[in-house]
Structure formats: structure tokens, C-alpha cells
Amino acid sequence: MRHEIEQDLTKEDIFRMIVKHLDVFPLTSVEAIREVIRSSLNQRGLIGGITKQTGAASLTFNRKISDQDIQFINDCICDLLNSRIIQPGINDDNLDLPWISVSDKEKLKTLVNSLS
């Protein structure tokens, strides 16, 4: 099970990745943020095509991102919204979620520096 693997991401890991993503891409979407996390989990071998040896046979399956990781992502986005670092929307055509933009660049820079 994934929760037993010590390489799993913590909420703090996810928060750090989201903050770094926002620093590079101040106009983004919730799905783009989720993809950053998915990519990191995939690179760590925690999701995606997994092959396990069971005796003489090998079993391959596709592991998806966990509900806990999704909850952590949502929690981090809500934390950033509540602290007014990000806001819904990026322009007149995309005013609402899932689009988000950095609303306070100074707060974001302070976060980036504190997480480095």
C-alpha cells in the first residue's frame, strides 16, 4: 500500500511544490497544479505503471494518485486562497475556478524564500 512507502509526499511537500509552481506560473489552473503533483509522484515511482515480482511471475498495474494526495492538494489551494496569495480567475474570459492567479506577489515571494 502507498501509505506505507516512506517516499510518499506530505502536505508540506505538496505545498512547497505548489508555491514553486505559482512562482514560475502566476496564471495557472487547478489541473496544472494537480499535474505537477502527479508528475512528482510518477517520477518517484509511487503512481503510474508499477511492476511487482510475485515469485516467478510479475504483475503490472497502473496505480493512480491517492485520495489523500488529492485532499492535500485541495487543502493547500484553499490555504493559499484563504491567505489571499491566490485568487480565482486569470482574465476576463476565465474569471472563476479552475483558473487561478497570484494576487499577492510579495506574500508569494516571502513563502518561496521561507520554503527554500
N, C-alpha and C positions, 0 to 999 in steps of 0.2 A: 504494500500500500504506500501511496505517495507520502502520507504524513509521517511515515517512519524514516524517510530519507532525510539525512541532515542537510542536504543541499537545497531543500525547499526554501522558497522566498518568504521572508517575514513581511509584515505590513510596513516596517521601516524600509526594507529593501525596495518594495514596490513604490513607496512614497518617494524615495530617492530617485528612482528611475523616471517617475512621472515629472518630478521637478526638473530633472536634467532635460527631458523631452520638451517641456514647456520653455526652457531657457533657449533651446535651439529653434523650436517651432511655436511661437507665441499665438499663432492662429492654427487651431487643430480641431480634432474631433475626438469624442469619447472612443470611437472604434480605433482610431490611430493609436491612442494610448493603450488600449487593450492589446493591440498588435505588438507593441513594444514589449509588453509583459510576456505575451505568448512566445515571441521570438527568444527572449531570455530563457524561458523555461525549456524551450525546444533545444537551444544551444547547450543547456545543462543536462540534456537527456532525460528530463522529467516529464515531457509530453512528446507526442509525435509517434513515429514508428519505433516500437520497443520490441526487442527480441530477447526472450528468456530461454535458457537451456533447462530442460527438464529431463534429466537422464540422457538418453541417446537422441531424443527429439528436441527440436527448438520450436518455440511458439512465438509468433509475431502478432502484435496487436497495436492498435492506434489509441494512445492514451490522450485524453482531452484535458484542458485546463480544469482545475477543480473548482467546485462551488466556493470553497474557502478563498481561493485566489481571486475569484470574481468579486466576492464580498469585500476583500481587502482593497481591490481597485476602486470599487464604488465608494467605500469608506474614505479613501484618500481623496477622490474627486470631491466628495461632499465636504471634507475638511478644508480643501482649497477654496471651494465656493463660499463656505461659511466664514472663512478668514478674509474673503474678498480679494484674494490673489488672482482668481479667475472669475469669469462671468459667462453666462450663456450667450451664444451668438458670435459671429465673426464679421458680418457685414449686413447691409440692408436686405440682401436676398436670403441670408441664413441667420435669422435673429435668435433662434432658440437652440436648445439642445437637440441633437447631439454635438452641435458645433460649440466650441468654447474658445475664449481668448483670454490672454493675460490682461488683467485690469490694473494691476499694481506692480509695475516692473521693479520698483525699489524693494518691495517685500519679497518678490521672487529672487532678486539678487542676494538679499540677506539670507534667504533659505539655501540658495545654491552654495554660498560661501560657508554656511554653518554645516552643510552636509558633505563638504569636500574633505 
